[in-house]
Structures are given as structure tokens and as C-alpha cells.
């Protein structure tokens, strides 16, 4: 299989991730932080070291305990969005967002609790910071923007947006699902207050693990309650981090895989991997541009871009192209709206059921890129 669906889930994982998860669960598969016996202490050490590595990776601040774990970015974003919003609040977001942002906001909006401004992106795929500045009101609680689009791959100007939020006294939340592990992020330099991430994409971890880093001074109200293994006699959920945003027993196997994945990513070097992937992206983009009947979206420049490319072939539904790529060429990709319908409204593909999306990963080879181009050319030749 030629795997070009890394924006959904990176695959394969480094061998170090598989090995560490297996060995960790066999040796340390107990609840962290609940007991004082050796295995529990060693397990908690793995958990804390993972918090520490991610805090350093995001340059979140000096307290690793403010790095909290959940199921994935969707889980984290729900906790943050619902924990920040109060009746009468206004939220600024963009049409680039994934449903993990759009749906919680829509739900709160439909209940009449908040108002939401959805800002457009330009023809190249970027949100203008000035548009965000103009959209901020007196009752704006926070701005929430994706780090990188999962449909067109554009990396948004976080530092410029963060500066505007800081000057306006507005909380800045970033959906880092496609950014964490793929491109560098500096929460402090970019004035990011909350950064949400998932482990199973560019951080090379397994599914079922993700979380957020919340900077000091930001209050996230409780929307869940449960066990923490700490101060059990206290009737309410704990206010302190990490327990404030963690409920019940952690996904230890997920944390272990994330630990190994982040360690591997740091050893390889994020910038080095990104340069390699963008070199292949350029080959793919240039090749697709030269195929009669193929249209690509928001892919004019390699700057501020992730290795994600959306396209369509004249005369074909995106879903049919995906089926042919799978059945006839053993190429795995993503078709449709990619859980981001407003992006497709912006690029004009909502009524034609979306696009075909190729997303390159750390283990993609040049030979696979060449084979993908041959496959698209042969499919396009059927009707063009």
C-alpha cells in the first residue's frame, strides 16, 4: 500500500513507538499516580516525562503539569471551548476549521449561549490578521484558529494573530492537530494561551491520546467531574493542574506511545522532516499541475505550507477517484469534505462533494510520489 493519508493518521509509526508501547504495557501497565509501589511510581514518571517533553516542544511555559491528556484533539477542544464559553460571549474563528471546532461552537450558538464570527480565508488559503482585529468585539471571549488546514495545508500566521489577541485582551486558542510535530510552535513567542493537540498524527503516537497546554492565568471552567486519585475526600473536582482537565485513569498505553513518538520526532528534527516532506510535496504539486484535467487548490507556494494537497479530476467525483486509486493502484488517500465543510465552501468544492486529498508523511518515498502521479495521470486520461 502507498499511504498518502497521513493528515488523518500517520502510518506506519516508527518501530521505536511499537516497541516502547509493548514493553511499557507489559512492565508498567498499572495506574499512574494512584499508589506508592514501584511500578506505579515508574509509570507516573513516564507520564510526567511526556508532559515535560511536550511542554518543551510547544514552549508552553515552566509548568509541565499544565500539559493535560485526553482522548484526542477533538476531546481537548471540546473541554476548552465549553470550559471557556459563558452566556453572552462572542467567539472569533475561521472557515478553515475542522468540525472539532465548528461543531462545539455551533452547538453553543444554537442554544443561544454565544455568538460566533466565521472569518473567510484568501485565495491562497490564509486568514488575514487584520480581519481578526476587526472582528473582535467588547464581548469577544476568545479567538480560535487552526494551526494548519487539514484540507489545503496552509500554515496560519499565528504570531501576528496572537499579538492582536494579546493587545485586545482576548484569549487565543489554537487547534494544533495538523501542526504539532509537523512544524515548530512557540506558544510564548506567538502569544498562544491554549494549544490543543492529538498524538496520532505528526507526533507519531497511537490513536486515543491527545490533550492541551493551558498557560497560567487562563481559567477553564469544569464541564466534567470524576476521579483523580488525589484528595479523594474533596467533594468537587480538583482545581489544580493536571487534574483540573483530567478525569479518571489515563490512557497509559497512549501516553507511552506518545512519549516514544515525541522522542523520535525530536531526534529526527521537525524542520528536517518538514523540508523533506515539502520537497516531495513540490514534486507532487508540479506533477499534478501538468496533468490535463486536474485542478489543485491553494498550492501556489511552498512557504507556510504543510505537505497536504487537495485536487479534483474533471469528469469524476472525488469519491470515485479515491476508489480507483485504492482498488486499481493500492493508494490510500482521503476524499470528500475531510470534516471541514467551510473550507470547501471557500474553495468552491462543497457542491461537488469535496476533493481528493494526498498527505505526505515521514515515511513517504519519492518512488511512491512518482507512482501516485502516474496513477492520477492514467485516471485523468479516461475523460480528459
C-alpha positions as CSV (number, residue, x, y, z in Angstrom):
1,X,0.0,0.0,0.0
2,X,1.1,3.5,-0.8
3,X,-0.1,5.5,2.1
4,X,-1.0,9.2,1.4
5,X,-3.4,9.8,4.2
6,X,-1.1,11.0,6.9
7,X,-3.2,14.0,7.8
8,X,-5.8,11.6,9.1
9,X,-3.3,9.3,11.0
10,X,0.4,8.9,10.4
11,X,1.3,5.4,9.3
12,X,3.4,3.5,9.8
13,X,4.7,4.5,13.2
14,X,8.4,4.3,14.0
15,X,9.5,0.9,15.3
16,X,10.5,2.6,18.5
17,X,6.9,3.5,19.1
18,X,5.6,0.0,18.7
19,X,8.4,-1.5,20.8
20,X,8.1,1.0,23.7
21,X,4.3,0.6,23.9
22,X,4.6,-3.2,24.0
23,X,7.3,-3.2,26.6
24,X,5.9,-0.4,28.7
25,X,2.5,-2.1,29.0
26,X,4.0,-5.4,29.9
27,X,6.2,-3.9,32.6
28,X,4.3,-0.8,33.7
29,X,0.7,-1.4,32.9
30,X,-0.7,0.0,36.2
31,X,-2.5,3.2,37.2
32,X,-0.1,6.1,37.4
33,X,-0.2,8.4,40.5
34,X,-2.6,6.2,42.4
35,X,-0.3,4.2,44.6
36,X,3.2,4.2,46.1
37,X,4.5,0.9,44.8
38,X,7.4,0.8,42.4
39,X,5.5,0.1,39.2
40,X,3.1,2.9,39.8
41,X,5.9,5.4,40.5
42,X,7.7,4.3,37.4
43,X,4.5,4.7,35.3
44,X,3.9,8.2,36.7
45,X,7.5,9.0,35.7
46,X,6.7,8.1,32.1
47,X,3.6,10.3,32.2
48,X,5.4,13.2,33.7
49,X,8.3,13.0,31.2
50,X,5.8,13.0,28.4
51,X,4.2,16.2,29.8
52,X,7.6,17.7,30.1
53,X,8.7,16.9,26.5
54,X,5.5,18.3,25.0
55,X,5.7,21.4,27.2
56,X,9.2,22.0,25.9
57,X,8.2,21.1,22.3
58,X,5.4,23.8,22.4
59,X,7.4,26.2,24.6
60,X,4.3,26.5,26.7
61,X,5.9,27.6,29.9
62,X,7.7,26.4,33.1
63,X,5.0,24.1,34.4
64,X,4.6,20.7,32.7
65,X,1.6,19.9,34.8
66,X,-0.4,22.4,32.7
67,X,0.0,19.9,29.8
68,X,-3.0,17.7,30.2
69,X,-4.0,14.5,28.4
70,X,-7.3,13.4,26.9
71,X,-8.5,11.2,24.1
72,X,-7.5,13.4,21.1
73,X,-7.7,17.0,19.9
74,X,-11.4,16.8,19.5
75,X,-11.8,15.9,23.1
76,X,-9.4,18.6,24.2
77,X,-11.1,21.3,22.1
78,X,-14.5,20.4,23.5
79,X,-13.2,20.8,27.0
80,X,-11.6,24.1,26.2
81,X,-14.4,25.6,24.1
82,X,-17.2,24.6,26.6
83,X,-15.0,25.4,29.6
84,X,-14.3,29.0,28.3
85,X,-17.7,30.0,26.9
86,X,-20.3,31.7,29.1
87,X,-23.7,33.1,28.1
88,X,-23.3,36.3,26.1
89,X,-19.8,35.6,24.9
90,X,-18.6,36.2,21.3
91,X,-16.1,33.9,19.6
92,X,-14.0,34.6,16.5
93,X,-13.0,31.7,14.3
94,X,-12.4,30.9,10.6
95,X,-13.8,29.0,7.7
96,X,-10.6,26.8,7.8
97,X,-11.7,25.0,10.9
98,X,-12.3,21.3,11.4
99,X,-15.6,20.1,12.8
100,X,-13.8,19.5,16.1
101,X,-14.0,23.3,16.4
102,X,-17.1,24.0,14.3
103,X,-19.5,21.6,16.0
104,X,-19.0,22.6,19.6
105,X,-19.3,26.3,18.6
106,X,-22.4,25.5,16.5
107,X,-24.0,23.7,19.4
108,X,-23.4,26.5,21.9
109,X,-24.6,29.0,19.2
110,X,-27.8,27.1,18.6
111,X,-28.5,27.1,22.3
112,X,-28.4,30.9,22.2
113,X,-25.4,31.0,24.6
114,X,-22.8,32.6,22.3
115,X,-22.3,34.4,19.0
116,X,-19.7,33.3,16.5
117,X,-17.9,35.1,13.7
118,X,-16.6,32.9,10.9
119,X,-13.9,34.7,9.0
120,X,-13.0,33.9,5.4
121,X,-9.6,33.0,4.0
122,X,-8.0,34.5,1.0
123,X,-7.5,32.8,-2.4
124,X,-4.1,31.4,-1.2
125,X,-5.7,29.8,1.9
126,X,-4.8,32.2,4.7
127,X,-6.7,34.2,7.3
128,X,-5.8,37.8,7.5
129,X,-4.8,39.1,10.9
130,X,-6.5,42.4,10.2
131,X,-9.8,40.6,9.7
132,X,-9.5,39.1,13.1
133,X,-8.7,42.5,14.6
134,X,-11.8,44.0,13.0
135,X,-14.0,41.1,14.2
136,X,-13.0,41.4,17.9
137,X,-15.8,43.0,20.0
138,X,-16.1,44.1,23.6
139,X,-17.6,40.7,24.5
140,X,-15.2,38.6,22.5
141,X,-14.0,35.8,24.8
142,X,-11.5,34.1,22.6
143,X,-10.2,33.6,19.1
144,X,-9.7,30.0,17.9
145,X,-7.8,29.2,14.8
146,X,-6.3,26.1,13.2
147,X,-2.5,25.9,13.1
148,X,-2.6,24.2,9.7
149,X,-5.5,23.4,7.4
150,X,-6.2,19.7,7.1
151,X,-7.6,20.3,3.6
152,X,-5.3,22.7,1.9
153,X,-2.3,22.6,4.3
154,X,-1.8,26.3,4.8
155,X,0.0,27.3,8.0
156,X,-1.7,30.3,9.5
157,X,0.1,33.4,10.8
158,X,-0.2,32.5,14.5
159,X,2.3,35.1,15.8
160,X,0.5,38.0,14.1
161,X,-2.9,36.8,15.3
162,X,-1.6,36.2,18.8
163,X,-0.2,39.7,19.0
164,X,-3.6,41.1,18.1
165,X,-5.3,38.9,20.7
166,X,-2.8,39.9,23.4
167,X,-3.3,43.6,22.6
168,X,-7.1,43.2,22.7
169,X,-7.0,41.2,26.0
170,X,-8.6,38.2,24.2
171,X,-7.7,34.6,24.8
172,X,-6.0,32.9,21.8
173,X,-6.7,29.2,21.3
174,X,-5.0,27.1,18.6
175,X,-6.1,23.8,17.1
176,X,-2.7,22.2,16.7
177,X,-4.0,18.9,15.3
178,X,-2.1,19.3,12.0
179,X,0.7,21.4,13.4
180,X,2.1,19.6,16.4
181,X,5.1,17.6,15.4
182,X,5.0,18.8,11.8
183,X,6.1,22.4,12.2
184,X,7.6,24.3,15.1
185,X,5.3,26.1,17.5
186,X,6.3,28.6,20.2
187,X,3.4,29.4,22.4
188,X,5.2,32.2,24.2
189,X,6.5,33.9,21.1
190,X,3.1,33.6,19.4
191,X,1.1,34.6,22.5
192,X,-0.9,31.4,22.3
193,X,-2.9,30.8,25.5
194,X,-4.2,27.3,24.8
195,X,-2.7,24.8,22.3
196,X,-4.7,21.6,21.6
197,X,-3.0,18.6,20.0
198,X,-3.5,15.0,19.0
199,X,-1.0,12.2,19.3
200,X,-1.8,10.1,16.3
201,X,-0.8,12.4,13.5
202,X,2.6,14.1,13.2
203,X,3.7,13.3,16.8
204,X,3.8,9.7,15.7
205,X,1.8,8.3,18.6
206,X,-1.2,6.0,18.6
207,X,-4.8,6.9,18.3
208,X,-6.8,7.7,21.5
209,X,-4.4,10.2,23.0
210,X,-4.2,14.0,22.8
211,X,-4.6,17.0,25.0
212,X,-3.8,20.6,25.6
213,X,-1.4,23.1,27.2
214,X,-3.1,25.9,29.0
215,X,-0.9,28.9,30.0
216,X,-1.1,30.3,33.5
217,X,-3.8,32.9,34.0
218,X,-6.4,31.2,31.8
219,X,-9.4,29.8,33.5
220,X,-11.1,26.7,32.0
221,X,-14.4,26.0,33.9
222,X,-15.2,22.4,34.7
223,X,-17.5,20.6,32.4
224,X,-16.7,17.1,33.6
225,X,-16.1,15.6,37.0
226,X,-14.6,12.4,38.2
227,X,-11.8,10.5,39.9
228,X,-8.2,11.8,40.0
229,X,-6.6,9.5,42.6
230,X,-5.7,12.7,44.6
231,X,-7.5,14.3,47.5
232,X,-10.4,11.8,47.2
233,X,-12.3,13.3,50.2
234,X,-12.8,16.6,48.4
235,X,-16.3,16.6,47.0
236,X,-15.7,18.7,43.9
237,X,-13.3,18.2,41.0
238,X,-9.8,19.5,41.7
239,X,-8.8,23.0,40.6
240,X,-5.1,22.2,40.3
241,X,-3.4,21.1,37.1
242,X,-3.1,18.5,35.7
243,X,-6.2,17.1,37.5
244,X,-8.3,20.1,36.6
245,X,-8.6,18.8,33.0
246,X,-8.1,15.1,33.5
247,X,-10.8,12.7,34.6
248,X,-10.4,9.1,35.6
249,X,-7.5,6.8,34.7
250,X,-5.3,8.0,31.9
251,X,-4.8,6.1,28.7
252,X,-1.4,4.9,29.8
253,X,-0.7,2.9,26.6
254,X,-1.5,6.0,24.6
255,X,0.8,8.2,26.7
256,X,3.6,5.6,26.4
257,X,3.3,5.6,22.6
258,X,3.1,9.4,22.6
259,X,6.3,9.5,24.7
260,X,8.1,7.3,22.2
261,X,6.7,9.2,19.2
262,X,7.7,12.7,20.5
263,X,11.1,11.4,21.4
264,X,11.5,10.0,17.8
265,X,10.3,13.3,16.3
266,X,12.8,15.3,18.3
267,X,15.6,13.0,17.4
268,X,14.8,13.3,13.6
269,X,14.3,17.1,13.8
270,X,11.0,18.7,13.0
271,X,12.5,21.2,10.5
272,X,14.5,18.4,8.7
273,X,11.4,16.2,8.3
274,X,9.3,19.1,7.2
275,X,11.8,20.1,4.5
276,X,11.9,16.5,3.2
277,X,8.1,16.3,3.1
278,X,7.8,19.7,1.4
279,X,10.4,18.7,-1.2
280,X,8.1,15.7,-2.1
281,X,5.0,17.9,-1.9
282,X,6.5,20.2,-4.6
283,X,7.2,17.3,-6.8
284,X,3.6,16.1,-6.4
285,X,2.2,19.6,-6.9
286,X,4.3,20.3,-10.0
287,X,3.4,16.9,-11.4
288,X,-0.4,17.3,-10.9
289,X,-0.3,20.8,-12.4
290,X,0.9,19.2,-15.6
291,X,-1.8,16.6,-15.9
292,X,-4.7,17.6,-18.2
293,X,-8.0,17.8,-16.3
294,X,-6.5,18.1,-12.8
295,X,-7.3,21.1,-10.6
296,X,-5.4,21.7,-7.4
297,X,-6.4,24.1,-4.6
298,X,-4.4,26.7,-2.7
299,X,-1.0,25.3,-3.6
300,X,0.9,28.1,-5.3
301,X,3.7,28.4,-2.8
302,X,5.8,26.0,-0.6
303,X,6.1,28.7,2.0
304,X,3.9,28.5,5.1
305,X,2.6,25.2,3.8
306,X,2.2,21.7,5.2
307,X,2.6,18.6,2.9
308,X,-1.1,18.4,2.2
309,X,-2.6,18.7,-1.3
310,X,-6.2,18.7,-2.4
311,X,-7.2,18.2,-6.0
312,X,-10.0,17.1,-8.3
313,X,-10.1,15.5,-11.8
314,X,-12.6,16.9,-14.3
315,X,-15.4,14.5,-15.0
316,X,-15.0,12.5,-11.8
317,X,-16.5,12.6,-8.3
318,X,-13.7,12.8,-5.7
319,X,-15.0,9.6,-4.1
320,X,-14.8,7.7,-7.3
321,X,-11.2,8.8,-7.8
322,X,-10.4,7.6,-4.3
323,X,-11.9,4.2,-5.0
324,X,-9.9,3.8,-8.3
325,X,-6.7,4.8,-6.5
326,X,-7.4,2.2,-3.9
327,X,-8.6,-0.7,-5.9
328,X,-6.5,-0.2,-9.1
329,X,-3.3,1.3,-7.6
330,X,-3.3,0.4,-3.9
331,X,-3.0,4.1,-3.0
332,X,-4.7,5.2,0.2
333,X,-5.9,8.8,0.4
334,X,-8.8,10.8,1.8
335,X,-11.8,12.1,-0.3
336,X,-14.8,14.2,0.4
337,X,-15.1,17.1,2.8
338,X,-12.4,15.9,5.3
339,X,-14.6,17.0,8.3
340,X,-14.0,20.7,7.3
341,X,-17.1,21.8,5.3
342,X,-16.5,25.5,5.4
343,X,-13.1,25.1,3.8
344,X,-14.9,23.5,0.8
345,X,-17.4,26.4,0.8
346,X,-14.4,28.7,0.5
347,X,-12.6,26.8,-2.4
348,X,-15.9,26.1,-4.2
349,X,-16.0,22.3,-3.8
350,X,-18.9,21.9,-1.3
351,X,-21.4,21.2,-4.1
352,X,-19.2,18.7,-5.9
353,X,-18.7,16.7,-2.7
354,X,-15.2,17.8,-1.8
355,X,-11.8,16.9,-3.1
356,X,-9.2,14.1,-3.3
357,X,-6.5,14.7,-0.6
358,X,-3.0,13.5,-0.6
359,X,-1.0,14.0,2.6
360,X,2.7,13.1,2.8
361,X,4.3,11.7,5.9
362,X,7.7,10.9,7.4
363,X,7.9,7.5,5.6
364,X,6.7,8.6,2.2
365,X,9.2,7.8,-0.5
366,X,10.0,9.5,-3.8
367,X,9.0,6.4,-5.7
368,X,5.6,6.5,-4.1
369,X,5.1,10.1,-5.2
370,X,6.0,9.1,-8.7
371,X,3.6,6.2,-8.7
372,X,0.8,8.4,-7.4
373,X,1.4,10.8,-10.2
374,X,1.3,8.0,-12.8
375,X,-2.0,6.8,-11.3
376,X,-3.7,10.2,-11.4
377,X,-2.5,10.7,-14.9
378,X,-4.0,7.4,-16.1
379,X,-7.3,8.1,-14.3
380,X,-7.5,11.6,-15.7
381,X,-6.8,10.3,-19.2
382,X,-10.1,8.4,-19.2
383,X,-12.2,11.5,-19.5
384,X,-9.7,14.3,-20.5
